[in-house]
Amino acid sequence: MRVIVTGSSGLIGSSLGLRLMDDGIEVAGIDRLPNPWTDRIPTRLEDLCATGPVNPETWGKADVVVHFAARAKVHESVERPANALENYTVTHRVLDYCRQTGTPVIFGSSREVYGDQATVPVREDAVRLEGAASPYAAAKLAEEALIRSFSRCFGLPFIILRFSNVYGRFDDLGRNGRFVPLLCDRVPRRAPITIFGPHKTFDFTYVDDAVEGTARAIDRLVHAPATVSGHAINLGTGEGTSLLQAATLVAEAAGVPPYFDLGTIRVGEIAKYVADLGKARDLLGYSPRFPATRGIPLAFQWWREWHFGEAPAPA
């Protein structure tokens, strides 16, 4: 089996690529930047924001495309709305390759498509167009619609995976600026950090759970497409963790007293999300193994090992 992974130098893409290769699957990575974590994943350096269709010969044949490439900073999409257009453009180009070659696609979407919901956990059918709280969320909604249109018009098999606050190994502060690596960097140094909306509660998903769910989706879409194609599926833990709780877990792992500046929620952000995992269990046999109380200490351990050399970093 050959799998193309766009965004192969990112958080999920790097871990997924290594997992698939360890399973004996050929991986072809595509990313605009070299992978800073490992040189094991064969990667084609390409800026997918370029205009014009992809030449299928340059990517080669594949059994499935896993499309993770995106500008993933939600609040940055408010400051730079063009990022949302880039994400849509990238997805259109990936889908055009899939259309030309008849290659199934797995799309990395986001819990942002749900907006703010009155109750949790949130089922996949709770998507609302009027719930888009940011240009990033609106682009994800549009990309999901585009995928469904390609399926309807061109018979393209697909799965949409809706991730929630993925964190852990290979999380880059400078590249992505996510909350958990920001904590891992600043909390041990007692550096100032502001938590915007400390009671915001999300389904923090450790990267190994995200990779396990994606690997199962690949297997099902390639070997039993009739059972899964056309579905959007939540991946998470099914448990909510507030930003303040997550920050406290990092402080405990670092062995320092918790101290944070508390700010208000920012424009474009939502306040609460917990995934309903019913479809993931039924369709993929997915069962998360890393609640935040287990995953966040592991993330801090990896951060300390990688950045401070207290133990060998992962290959």
C-alpha positions in Angstrom: 0.0 0.0 0.0 1.2 3.5 -0.8 -0.2 6.5 1.2 0.3 10.2 0.3 0.3 12.4 3.4 0.0 16.1 2.9 1.3 18.2 5.9 3.7 15.3 6.5 6.1 17.5 8.5 3.4 18.6 11.0 2.3 17.3 14.4 -0.1 14.5 13.2 1.5 14.0 9.8 5.0 13.2 11.3 3.7 10.6 13.8 1.3 9.1 11.2 4.0 8.8 8.6 6.3 7.0 11.0 3.5 4.7 12.3 2.6 3.7 8.7 6.2 3.0 7.8 6.6 0.9 10.9 3.6 -1.1 9.7 5.2 -1.8 6.4 3.3 0.8 4.4 5.0 3.1 1.8 4.6 6.8 2.7 5.0 9.7 0.4 5.0 13.0 2.3 4.2 16.4 0.9 5.0 19.6 2.8 6.1 23.1 2.1 8.8 22.8 4.8 11.4 20.1 5.6 10.5 17.8 8.5 12.4 19.1 11.6 11.8 15.9 13.6 12.8 13.0 11.4 14.5 12.3 8.0 12.8 8.9 7.7 9.7 10.1 5.9 10.3 10.6 2.1 9.0 14.1 1.5 8.4 16.1 -1.6 8.8 19.8 -0.8 5.9 21.7 -2.5 3.8 24.7 -1.6 0.3 23.5 -2.2 -0.9 27.1 -2.2 0.3 27.4 -5.8 -2.3 27.9 -8.5 -3.2 25.4 -11.2 -3.9 21.7 -11.0 -1.6 19.1 -9.6 0.2 17.0 -12.3 -0.7 13.4 -11.1 2.7 12.1 -12.4 4.6 14.2 -10.0 2.8 12.7 -7.0 2.5 9.2 -8.4 -0.2 6.6 -7.8 -1.5 6.0 -4.2 -4.1 3.9 -2.5 -5.3 6.8 -0.4 -4.4 10.5 0.3 -4.4 11.7 3.9 -4.8 15.5 3.7 -3.6 17.3 6.7 -1.8 20.3 5.2 -3.3 23.6 6.5 -2.6 26.8 8.3 -4.0 25.7 11.7 -4.0 28.7 13.9 -7.6 29.7 14.5 -7.1 33.2 16.0 -4.4 34.0 13.3 -7.1 33.4 10.7 -9.0 36.4 12.3 -5.8 38.5 12.0 -5.0 37.2 8.5 -8.2 36.0 6.8 -6.2 35.1 3.7 -5.0 32.0 5.6 -8.5 30.6 5.2 -8.5 31.1 1.5 -5.1 29.3 1.3 -6.5 26.3 3.2 -9.5 26.1 0.8 -7.1 26.4 -2.2 -4.9 23.7 -0.9 -7.8 21.3 -0.4 -9.1 22.0 -3.9 -5.8 21.1 -5.4 -5.5 17.9 -3.4 -9.0 16.9 -4.4 -8.3 17.6 -8.1 -5.4 15.1 -7.9 -7.8 12.6 -6.3 -10.3 13.2 -9.0 -7.8 12.7 -11.8 -6.5 9.5 -10.3 -9.6 8.1 -8.5 -7.7 8.1 -5.2 -9.8 8.0 -2.0 -9.1 10.8 0.5 -9.1 11.3 4.2 -9.5 14.9 5.3 -8.3 16.3 8.6 -11.1 18.6 9.6 -11.7 20.3 13.0 -14.1 20.6 15.9 -14.2 24.3 14.9 -16.9 23.4 12.3 -19.4 22.9 15.2 -19.1 26.4 16.6 -20.4 26.9 20.1 -22.9 24.2 21.1 -25.4 24.4 23.9 -24.6 20.9 25.1 -21.8 18.3 25.0 -20.8 15.8 23.8 -21.3 16.9 20.3 -22.4 14.5 17.5 -21.3 14.8 13.9 -24.7 16.0 12.7 -24.5 19.2 14.9 -22.6 21.2 12.2 -24.2 24.6 11.6 -23.1 27.1 8.9 -24.1 30.0 11.2 -21.8 28.6 13.9 -18.6 29.4 12.1 -16.7 31.6 14.6 -13.6 32.3 12.5 -12.4 32.3 8.9 -10.6 29.1 9.8 -13.8 27.4 10.8 -15.6 28.8 7.7 -12.9 27.4 5.5 -13.1 24.0 7.1 -16.9 24.0 6.5 -16.3 24.9 2.9 -13.7 22.3 2.4 -16.0 19.6 3.8 -18.7 20.7 1.4 -16.2 20.6 -1.5 -15.2 17.1 -0.6 -18.8 16.0 -0.6 -19.4 17.7 -4.0 -16.4 15.8 -5.5 -17.8 12.6 -4.1 -21.2 13.3 -5.6 -19.9 14.4 -9.0 -16.9 12.2 -9.4 -17.6 9.2 -7.2 -14.7 10.0 -4.9 -14.6 7.9 -1.7 -13.8 9.9 1.4 -13.7 10.1 5.2 -13.7 13.4 7.1 -12.0 13.2 10.5 -12.8 16.0 12.9 -9.9 16.4 15.3 -10.0 18.4 18.6 -6.9 20.1 20.1 -4.4 17.5 19.1 -1.1 17.8 21.1 2.0 15.8 22.0 5.2 14.6 20.3 6.4 16.8 17.3 4.4 19.8 18.4 6.3 22.9 17.3 5.8 26.1 19.2 7.2 28.4 16.5 5.4 26.7 13.6 1.9 26.2 15.2 1.8 28.1 18.5 -0.6 25.7 20.1 -1.6 25.9 23.7 0.1 22.8 25.2 3.6 23.5 23.8 3.2 27.1 24.8 2.6 25.8 28.4 5.5 23.4 28.2 7.8 26.2 27.1 6.8 28.9 29.6 5.5 27.2 32.7 8.8 25.6 33.9 10.6 28.9 33.4 7.8 30.8 35.3 7.6 33.0 32.2 4.5 35.1 31.8 1.6 33.3 30.1 -2.0 34.5 29.7 -4.8 32.0 29.4 -7.5 33.6 27.3 -10.7 32.1 28.7 -9.4 29.8 31.5 -12.7 28.0 31.7 -12.9 27.2 28.0 -13.2 23.4 27.9 -12.0 21.2 25.0 -11.4 17.6 24.1 -7.6 17.6 24.3 -6.4 14.7 22.1 -3.0 13.1 22.5 -1.3 12.6 19.1 -1.1 8.8 19.5 -4.9 8.6 19.7 -5.2 10.9 16.6 -2.8 8.6 14.7 -4.6 5.4 15.8 -7.9 6.7 14.6 -6.4 7.9 11.3 -4.7 4.5 10.7 -8.0 2.7 11.3 -9.7 5.1 8.9 -7.0 4.3 6.2 -7.5 0.6 6.7 -11.3 0.8 6.4 -11.4 3.2 3.5 -8.9 1.1 1.4 -10.2 -2.4 2.3 -13.9 -1.8 3.2 -14.9 1.5 1.6 -18.6 0.8 1.5 -18.7 0.7 5.3 -17.1 4.1 5.9 -17.0 6.3 2.8 -19.1 9.5 3.0 -18.9 9.8 6.8 -17.6 12.6 9.1 -16.1 11.1 12.2 -15.1 12.8 15.5 -11.7 11.8 17.0 -11.0 12.8 20.6 -11.2 11.4 24.1 -14.8 12.1 24.9 -13.8 14.0 28.0 -13.5 17.8 28.5 -10.5 19.5 30.0 -10.5 23.3 30.7 -7.5 25.4 29.7 -6.8 26.0 33.4 -6.9 22.3 34.1 -4.5 21.6 31.2 -2.1 24.3 32.4 -2.2 22.9 35.9 -1.3 19.5 34.6 1.8 20.9 32.9 2.8 22.7 36.1 2.4 19.5 38.1 4.5 17.6 35.5 7.2 20.4 35.7 7.1 20.4 39.5 6.4 24.1 39.8 3.6 26.0 41.5 0.9 27.0 39.0 0.6 30.7 38.3 -1.1 32.2 35.2 -2.5 35.5 34.0 -6.2 35.0 33.2 -7.7 36.8 30.2 -11.0 36.8 28.4 -11.9 34.7 25.4 -10.7 36.1 22.1 -12.6 36.9 18.9 -13.0 33.8 16.8 -12.7 31.3 19.6 -15.4 29.0 20.9 -15.9 28.2 24.6 -16.7 24.4 24.9 -16.4 21.2 22.9 -16.3 17.5 23.8 -16.6 14.9 21.1 -19.3 12.3 20.9 -17.3 9.2 19.8 -20.1 6.9 18.9 -19.4 6.8 15.2 -15.7 6.4 15.8 -16.3 3.4 17.9 -18.9 1.9 15.6 -17.2 2.5 12.2 -13.5 2.4 13.1 -13.4 0.4 16.4 -11.7 3.4 17.9 -11.1 3.6 21.6 -8.9 6.5 23.0 -6.2 5.5 25.5 -4.8 8.9 26.5 -7.0 11.1 28.7 -5.5 14.5 29.4 -4.3 13.3 32.8 -2.1 10.8 31.0 -1.4 12.6 27.7 -0.3 16.0 28.9 2.4 14.7 31.2 3.7 12.6 28.3 3.7 15.7 26.1 5.7 17.6 28.7 8.1 14.7 29.0 8.7 14.7 25.3 9.2 18.5 25.2 11.7 18.3 28.0 13.6 15.5 26.3 13.6 17.1 22.9 14.5 20.7 23.9 16.7 20.1 26.9 18.4 16.8 26.0 17.4 15.1 29.3 16.9 11.9 27.3 17.3 10.8 23.7 14.7 12.4 21.4 12.4 10.2 19.3 13.8 9.2 15.9 
